[in-house]
Amino acid sequence: MMTTTSYQTYSTLEAAELRIRQAGEWLNLEDGLIETIVAPRRILEVAIPFRRDDGTRDQLTGWRVHHNTTRGPAKGGIRYHSEVTRDEVVALAIGMSLKTAIMNLPLGGAKGGVAFDPKKYSLGEIERITRRYISEIAPFLGPDRDVPAPDVGTNAQVMAWVLDQYSTGVGHVVPGVVTGKPIELGGSLGRESATGRGVVEIAELTMHKMGKSLEGQRIVIQGYGQVGSWAARLAVTRGAIIVGLADVGGTIHHGGGIDLTRIDTALRSGATSVTETGIGEVVARGISGSRALFGLDADIAMPCALEGAVHDLEALSMKVKLVVEGANGPLTPAADEILADRGIAIIPDVLANAGGVTCSYLEQCQNFAHLTWDEDQVNARVTDLMRAAFNRFYAFAETSSLPFRLATSVLGVKTIADAHRMRGLHP
């Protein structure tokens, strides 16, 4: 095992690989198998030439990574963000492999990304970038090979372009090649709320294990996009109180509870940040100001923004009892160690935010069967699968006496390792 000091200096990818190795050591996996699980199956880097609206030619770089496909088709989102890198995409693909294994879904792990800021490009330019990117990675894709989904910077419209570009290439419509697409093109009801729903469900289940309920718990949420906003709304329906919200514009606070209806109305009316809604007290402004959220008095923190958003200083200032990772990898390795040393419970992303991939799997099932479930059916299935995964995780964490982070890694790695053993090695 690595020491705490060395672990804190690791990058996101190194930390992801280390967690698999630690799990493999705990499981005492036979020689060579852990290296097979650590190594990505395929990494494709592509150039994406395209035309700007003014007619000039430009070029971006994109990636698609299949980390593990032993248990089923690769599954993972496509991210559009200026700071996307090869290593980030690999690390996120590793997380997806663990996530699908922990949820016991017949899928593997993948991730994709293009390094650009979509906010600085027109809708037409984003469509052209998407179509060229998909044409370059098309040999990787297919309902039985690799099924993308939305991630940071992408949405249902982008997935519609993915569906069309792939389908045009093969000569017929293939709804199952992508999930998170519009309802009109075979998307699933409940997909928009699924990740936030899973975060809240896991928070509720964890509080029950602590002898409490979610009712009356004070929650702070970093990120008020699709995941964070739905987590906030659904937590309130269970009696929780949202006392702090943060986004790229900064942090707001209201000890008596933030009125989400007014927040949503203001954002629909043109406010670009929760700090511009006139609701609550503005604690700090700017992207760096969003970290002030973690110093607020609260019971539960839900980081639902980007990876690496919570550093050691934020971990030292937290007053909560529980952190539920709504984003992928929101805690730096240093923050993770500090919170663990302080006795603050952490539900890792590979379980906490798995509602999204779970609903994506249900969307695939509907596409394959050529049927549609109503929203209540989808929500109930997502909730049932999240509860089953939590119960497996918590029972294992108790019997093994492992920290939650390592317990989830061990469960995921064991599931993948068992599949490798049963399939054997060819030739």
HELIX and SHEET records of a PDB file:
HELIX    1   1 THR A    4  GLN A    8  1                                   5    
HELIX    2   2 THR A   12  LEU A   27  1                                  16    
HELIX    3   3 LEU A   33  VAL A   38  1                                   6    
HELIX    4   4 ARG A   86  ILE A  102  1                                  17    
HELIX    5   5 PRO A  118  LYS A  120  5                                   3    
HELIX    6   6 LEU A  123  ILE A  137  1                                  15    
HELIX    7   7 ALA A  138  PHE A  140  5                                   3    
HELIX    8   8 ALA A  156  VAL A  170  1                                  15    
HELIX    9   9 PRO A  175  VAL A  177  5                                   3    
HELIX   10  10 ILE A  183  LEU A  185  5                                   3    
HELIX   11  11 ARG A  191  LYS A  209  1                                  19    
HELIX   12  12 GLN A  226  THR A  237  1                                  12    
HELIX   13  13 LEU A  260  ARG A  268  1                                   9    
HELIX   14  14 VAL A  274  GLU A  276  5                                   3    
HELIX   15  15 SER A  288  GLY A  295  5                                   8    
HELIX   16  16 ASP A  312  SER A  317  1                                   6    
HELIX   17  17 PRO A  333  ASP A  341  1                                   9    
HELIX   18  18 ASP A  349  ALA A  352  1                                   4    
HELIX   19  19 GLY A  355  ALA A  369  1                                  15    
HELIX   20  20 GLU A  375  SER A  400  1                                  26    
HELIX   21  21 PHE A  404  ARG A  423  1                                  20    
SHEET    1   A 5 ARG A  42  ARG A  51  0                                        
SHEET    2   A 5 ARG A  57  ASN A  68 -1                                        
SHEET    3   A 5 GLY A 109  ALA A 115 -1                                        
SHEET    4   A 5 ALA A  74  HIS A  81  1                                        
SHEET    5   A 5 ASP A 146  PRO A 150  1                                        
SHEET    1   B 7 GLU A 281  ARG A 285  0                                        
SHEET    2   B 7 GLY A 250  HIS A 253 -1                                        
SHEET    3   B 7 ILE A 241  ASP A 247 -1                                        
SHEET    4   B 7 ARG A 218  GLN A 222  1                                        
SHEET    5   B 7 ILE A 300  PRO A 303  1                                        
SHEET    6   B 7 LEU A 322  VAL A 324  1                                        
SHEET    7   B 7 ALA A 345  ILE A 347  1                                        
END                                                                             
